[in-house]
Amino acid sequence: MSATPLSSIQEIIERSLFEVIRQEIVDKGYLPDIITYTDDQVGWDQYQTDINTIVSFKGFCIELFSVGSNEAKGIKKAPRIVLESGNFLPGALGGDPRRYFIDGGTNWNAKITPPQTTDFYINFCIVANKAVQARILNAIFALSVPRRGYIPWYNDSTKSFFARFLNYYDRTDEDEGIIEHVYAYEIPDAWDQDERDAPTYPTIAKISEITLNTNIQKYMDRTWGYDSTPLIVS
């Protein structure tokens, strides 16, 4: 069995992309900000009331759907933006097998990187039943997810990953009256394994103090001897 912890990079990618799109939809007034409501029936009722207000004022509300069950993901409810999670393929970079050290508090812990990066693929589906809806959905998507650029982590704004636009598909269903544009994206060179501990190497204690004998004159006179205060490293 592997002692390496499971990687959370797929969850981070999916939730981070969801969050940047959600924030843009909320900012443009097409969706209430769900994080401002209480998690109870009162909050749910108010959320539905605010959705109805948006529909009355703007004509429609934009639903954002992330990774879920196959049954729910296939519902062609418009207008909406749907994230379709793809798969990992081998990346272009190899991991550095040499040890590096991270701060473990009282010690430095040895780590090694995985042997190879991976490329992750994801689709963004723009679903509408009117041209005016499709235009607004495309405009919101263009503002939230760059064609080439960095996306901040949803849970740590100091970190980010690179995303780039790869391809476009048209899945419009005229019989159902659905306009559907699909934008395929790649997140290149991600780590689908967390950094691994190097159990064959012990942790390294931190140096908290280095004390040197300051009697420089003895050194210059070449009388440095056993009577001198020794070097102290702790």
Sequence and secondary structure as in RCSB ss.txt:
>XXXX:A:sequence
MSATPLSSIQEIIERSLFEVIRQEIVDKGYLPDIITYTDDQVGWDQYQTDINTIVSFKGFCIELFSVGSNEAKGI
KKAPRIVLESGNFLPGALGGDPRRYFIDGGTNWNAKITPPQTTDFYINFCIVANKAVQARILNAIFALSVPRRGY
IPWYNDSTKSFFARFLNYYDRTDEDEGIIEHVYAYEIPDAWDQDERDAPTYPTIAKISEITLNTNIQKYMDRTWG
YDSTPLIVS
>XXXX:A:secstr
   S    HHHHHHHHHHHHHHHHHHHTTSS  GGGS SSHHHHHHHHHHHHHHHHHHS   EEE S  HHHHT 
  SSEEEEEEEEEEEEEEE   S EEEE SSEEEEEE  SEEEEEEEEEEEEESSHHHHHHHHHHHHHHS SEEE
EEETTEEEEEEEEEEEEEEE  BTTTTBEEEEEEEEEEEE SS  EE TTS  EE    EE    HHHHHTT   
TTS   EE 
